[in-house]
Amino acid sequence: MGDFRMTNGEGMPATPEERRRKRWRWWLSFFILLGGVVAAGFLVKMDRYALATGYVTTENYAEVRSPVTGIVSKILVRTGETVEAGQVLVELNSAEEEATLSETRARVSKLKTEMERRRAEMAIDLERRSVDLNEQKRAHAAELEIAELELKNMQSKLQLTQELVAKELKAASELEDVRLQEKLAEVRLQTLQQKNFQVYEALLERDKAKYDREMDALQEELAALEDSVRRVEARLELRKIRAPIAGQVVRYEFVVGELLQPSYAIYEIFGGENNVLKLRVDEHYATRVAPGHSYRARLTSVGGGLPLRRVYFRGKVEYLRNVIQSEGQSTYRMAYCSFDPGEYILPPGTTAEARIYYDRSSFWSYLFNLDP
């Protein structure tokens, strides 16, 4: 016997078969919707980006440090001034170097004077000895000529005496005297002919070589002193801290009398006509970000620290340093990006927060932070 129910105009209740079909339609719709959502998640592409922070600077930038440890003597350039490349910014105390330089230059001057005096003395001595040698040669030549004439004269006289003795016009004793005089004249001529001036010339050449060696030694000493002067001048030049580039200067806090060390940055110089945005990219993204990737940045402070709200700047990564830097516990890679401030006047050092877009991936990869 069937159930008896009273109705107030409602439809008949669904049969079990209809309820099963309804559940099946509901599950089918759910799975179709789920499949569509999953498929859409794979089809929809999302930008992957790396967060970065940095600041606006100029295309030419330099940090100035003291090349040597020293005490500040003069501060020649203040913050906001414009300098040229090579201009002296700071002078360090250089009293010791200046005293050494003055002493070394005095030694150089003294040695040069000594060399000139010694060179003059050598020249005079060599000239005098050369003149004496030439005079001796001329005198010897004259004596040799006279001796030759005397020998010829004695030979003629001997022959004449021999003829007269043979004719008994002269005594034989006179012949012996003449023969002796002829022999003496011959010996004197031979003695003069055997005199050798090469010994004197060799002595003169030896002394010339000795003087040359002495001058060479003095010249080497002078060269060593002049090299010392150059080294002291180089040390003195290091006491002058110069601007490596042209641009506008920002000076750090230091005063006259303070000890500076090479590890201290004392100035920043901003030069060039174009601005650059320098961003620190976390080491985790160091291999993903590359030149050519675009970025979007918002400046967090302008001028006196006022925020530049809802104004975004866009550009591209131009260059990445090939080293990983560290500061405290953070490690990063520095990216240099193109930057156009447009109508805004932005001082160097304006800070920024940026997103660097390095890839696109599906929604699901983006949502669960899966590597593409």
C-alpha positions in Angstrom: 0.0 0.0 0.0 1.5 3.4 -1.1 2.2 6.5 1.0 -0.5 9.1 1.1 0.6 12.8 1.2 -1.3 16.0 1.2 0.0 18.9 -1.0 -0.7 22.5 -1.2 0.1 23.0 -4.9 3.8 22.0 -4.8 5.2 19.8 -7.5 5.7 16.2 -7.1 8.9 15.3 -5.2 11.9 14.2 -7.4 12.3 10.6 -7.9 15.5 8.9 -7.0 16.4 8.7 -10.6 16.0 12.4 -11.1 18.0 13.1 -7.9 20.9 11.0 -9.3 20.8 12.9 -12.6 20.8 16.2 -10.8 23.9 15.2 -8.8 25.6 14.1 -11.9 24.8 17.4 -13.7 26.1 19.3 -10.6 29.4 17.4 -10.5 29.8 17.7 -14.3 29.4 21.5 -14.1 31.8 21.6 -11.2 34.5 19.7 -13.0 34.0 21.6 -16.2 34.3 24.9 -14.2 37.3 23.5 -12.4 38.9 22.4 -15.7 38.3 25.8 -17.2 39.8 27.5 -14.2 42.9 25.2 -14.3 43.3 25.7 -18.0 42.8 29.5 -17.7 45.5 29.4 -15.0 47.9 27.8 -17.5 46.9 30.1 -20.4 47.0 33.4 -18.5 50.6 34.7 -18.3 51.9 36.8 -15.4 55.0 38.9 -15.3 57.7 37.6 -13.0 59.8 40.3 -11.4 62.5 40.9 -8.8 62.1 43.5 -6.2 65.0 45.9 -6.0 65.9 49.1 -4.2 68.3 51.8 -5.2 68.8 55.4 -5.9 69.1 57.9 -8.8 72.6 59.0 -9.7 74.4 60.5 -12.7 76.0 58.5 -15.6 79.4 59.5 -14.3 79.9 58.9 -10.6 82.9 58.5 -8.4 83.7 58.0 -4.8 86.8 59.9 -3.7 89.1 58.4 -1.1 92.5 59.4 0.2 95.2 57.4 -1.6 97.4 57.5 1.6 96.9 57.9 5.3 97.3 61.5 6.3 96.1 64.4 8.3 93.9 67.0 6.6 95.7 70.3 6.1 93.3 72.1 3.7 89.7 71.5 2.5 89.4 73.3 -0.8 86.0 72.2 -2.1 82.6 72.2 -0.3 79.3 70.4 -1.0 77.4 71.6 -4.1 80.5 73.0 -5.9 81.3 72.0 -9.4 84.8 70.7 -10.1 86.9 69.7 -13.1 88.7 66.5 -13.4 92.1 66.7 -11.7 91.1 69.6 -9.5 92.5 69.4 -6.0 89.8 68.8 -3.4 91.8 68.2 -0.2 95.5 68.7 0.8 97.0 66.5 3.4 99.8 67.5 5.7 103.1 67.2 3.7 105.7 68.9 5.9 107.9 65.8 6.0 107.8 65.2 2.2 108.4 68.9 1.5 111.5 68.9 3.8 112.8 65.7 2.1 112.1 67.2 -1.3 113.9 70.5 -0.4 116.9 68.6 1.0 117.1 66.2 -2.1 116.9 69.1 -4.5 119.7 70.9 -2.7 121.8 67.8 -3.0 121.0 67.6 -6.7 122.0 71.3 -7.1 125.2 70.8 -5.2 126.2 67.7 -7.2 125.5 69.5 -10.5 127.8 72.3 -9.4 130.4 69.8 -8.3 130.1 68.1 -11.7 130.5 71.3 -13.6 133.6 72.3 -11.5 135.1 68.9 -11.9 134.4 68.7 -15.6 136.1 72.1 -16.0 139.1 71.0 -14.0 139.4 67.8 -16.1 139.1 69.7 -19.3 141.8 72.2 -18.3 144.1 69.5 -17.1 143.7 67.4 -20.2 144.1 70.5 -22.5 147.3 71.5 -20.6 148.8 68.0 -20.9 147.8 67.7 -24.5 149.4 71.1 -25.3 152.5 70.0 -23.4 152.7 66.8 -25.3 152.3 68.6 -28.6 155.1 71.1 -27.6 157.3 68.2 -26.7 156.6 66.6 -30.0 157.4 69.8 -31.9 160.6 70.3 -29.8 161.6 66.7 -30.4 161.0 67.1 -34.1 163.3 70.2 -34.1 166.0 68.4 -32.1 165.8 65.5 -34.5 166.2 67.7 -37.5 169.2 69.5 -35.8 170.7 66.1 -34.9 170.4 64.9 -38.5 172.1 68.1 -39.7 174.8 67.8 -37.1 175.5 64.1 -38.1 175.6 65.1 -41.8 177.9 67.9 -41.0 180.2 65.7 -38.9 180.2 63.1 -41.6 181.3 65.7 -44.2 183.9 67.1 -41.8 185.2 63.5 -41.1 185.6 62.9 -44.8 187.4 66.2 -45.3 189.7 65.5 -42.4 190.5 62.0 -43.7 191.5 63.6 -47.0 193.6 66.2 -45.3 195.3 63.6 -43.1 196.0 61.5 -46.1 197.7 64.5 -47.7 199.4 65.1 -44.4 197.9 68.5 -44.1 196.4 67.7 -40.7 197.5 65.6 -37.8 196.1 62.1 -37.2 194.9 63.2 -33.8 192.5 65.6 -35.3 191.0 62.8 -37.3 190.3 60.9 -34.1 188.6 63.9 -32.6 186.4 64.4 -35.6 185.6 60.7 -35.8 184.6 60.8 -32.1 182.4 63.8 -32.7 180.7 62.1 -35.7 180.1 59.0 -33.5 178.6 61.2 -30.8 176.3 62.9 -33.3 175.2 59.5 -34.6 174.4 58.3 -31.1 172.5 61.5 -30.3 170.5 61.1 -33.5 169.7 57.4 -32.7 168.7 58.4 -29.2 166.3 61.0 -30.5 164.9 58.6 -33.1 164.3 56.0 -30.4 162.3 58.4 -28.2 158.7 57.1 -28.1 155.8 59.5 -27.3 153.2 56.6 -27.3 153.8 56.2 -23.6 152.8 59.8 -22.9 149.8 59.4 -25.3 148.8 56.2 -23.5 149.0 58.0 -20.1 146.9 60.8 -21.5 144.3 58.4 -22.8 144.3 56.5 -19.5 143.7 59.7 -17.6 140.9 60.6 -20.1 139.3 57.2 -19.4 139.7 57.8 -15.7 138.0 61.2 -15.9 135.2 59.6 -18.0 134.7 56.9 -15.4 134.6 59.6 -12.6 132.1 61.6 -14.6 130.0 58.5 -15.2 130.0 57.7 -11.5 128.9 61.3 -10.7 126.3 61.1 -13.5 124.9 57.9 -12.0 124.8 59.5 -8.5 123.0 62.5 -10.1 120.5 60.2 -11.8 119.9 58.4 -8.5 119.3 61.8 -6.7 116.9 63.0 -9.5 115.1 59.7 -9.2 114.8 60.3 -5.5 113.4 63.8 -6.3 110.8 62.2 -8.6 109.8 59.7 -5.9 109.4 62.4 -3.3 107.4 64.5 -5.7 105.2 61.5 -6.4 104.7 61.1 -2.6 104.0 64.8 -2.3 101.4 64.5 -5.2 99.6 61.8 -3.3 99.1 64.3 -0.5 96.8 66.2 -2.9 93.5 64.5 -3.3 92.1 65.3 -6.8 88.8 64.9 -8.4 88.8 61.8 -10.8 86.0 63.2 -12.9 84.2 66.5 -13.5 80.9 67.1 -11.8 79.0 68.3 -8.7 80.5 67.4 -5.3 78.9 66.1 -2.2 81.3 66.2 0.8 81.2 63.8 3.7 81.8 64.9 7.3 85.5 65.5 8.0 87.5 68.4 9.3 91.0 70.0 9.2 93.3 68.0 11.4 91.4 64.7 11.0 93.3 61.6 10.1 92.1 60.2 6.8 92.6 56.6 5.7 92.2 55.0 2.2 89.2 53.1 3.5 87.2 56.3 4.2 85.1 57.8 1.4 85.3 61.6 1.7 83.5 62.9 -1.4 81.0 61.8 -4.0 81.1 63.4 -7.4 78.1 63.3 -9.8 78.9 64.1 -13.4 77.5 63.7 -16.9 74.3 64.9 -18.4 72.2 61.8 -18.1 70.7 60.2 -15.0 71.1 56.6 -14.1 69.1 54.4 -11.7 71.3 52.1 -9.7 69.3 49.1 -8.2 70.4 46.4 -5.9 69.2 43.0 -7.1 69.0 40.3 -4.4 71.5 37.5 -5.1 68.6 35.1 -5.4 67.7 36.9 -8.7 71.3 37.6 -9.8 71.3 35.1 -12.6 67.7 35.9 -13.8 68.0 39.6 -14.3 69.9 40.6 -17.4 70.6 43.6 -19.6 67.6 44.5 -21.6 65.0 43.6 -19.0 62.5 46.4 -18.3 61.7 47.8 -14.9 59.1 50.0 -13.2 60.2 52.2 -10.3 58.6 54.6 -7.8 60.8 57.1 -6.1 60.4 57.0 -2.4 61.8 60.5 -1.6 62.6 63.6 -3.5 64.6 66.6 -2.3 63.9 67.0 1.4 62.5 63.5 1.7 59.0 64.2 0.3 57.4 61.2 -1.4 56.7 61.3 -5.1 53.4 59.4 -5.0 51.7 57.5 -7.8 54.4 58.5 -10.3 56.2 55.6 -11.9 59.3 55.6 -14.0 60.1 53.0 -16.6 63.3 52.0 -18.3 65.7 49.1 -19.0 68.6 47.4 -17.4 71.7 48.6 -19.2 74.5 46.9 -17.4 75.0 44.4 -14.5 78.2 44.2 -12.4 79.7 40.8 -12.6 80.4 40.6 -8.9 78.2 39.8 -5.9 78.5 42.5 -3.3 77.6 42.3 0.3 76.4 44.8 3.0 75.7 43.4 6.4 73.7 40.2 6.0 72.4 41.0 2.5 74.1 40.1 -0.7 73.2 41.7 -4.0 74.2 42.5 -7.6 74.2 46.1 -8.8 72.2 46.9 -11.9 72.6 50.1 -13.8 69.4 51.2 -15.5 68.4 53.9 -18.0 66.4 56.7 -16.3 64.4 59.6 -17.7 63.1 62.0 -15.0 60.9 63.8 -17.4 59.5 67.0 -15.9 60.8 66.3 -12.5 64.1 67.7 -11.1 65.7 64.9 -9.1 68.8 65.4 -7.1 71.3 62.6 -7.0 70.7 60.2 -4.2 66.9 60.1 -4.6 65.9 56.7 -3.4 63.6 54.3 -5.3 61.8 51.0 -5.1 61.5 49.0 -8.3 60.3 45.9 -10.0 62.6 44.4 -12.6 60.6 42.2 -15.0 62.7 39.2 -16.1 60.2 36.7 -17.4 56.5 35.7 -17.9 54.9 32.5 -16.5 51.5 30.9 -16.0 49.2 32.1 -13.3 49.7 29.0 -11.3 53.5 29.2 -11.4 53.2 32.8 -10.4 50.7 32.1 -7.6 52.8 29.3 -6.1 56.1 31.0 -6.9 57.3 28.1 -9.0 60.4 28.7 -11.1 59.6 29.0 -14.8 
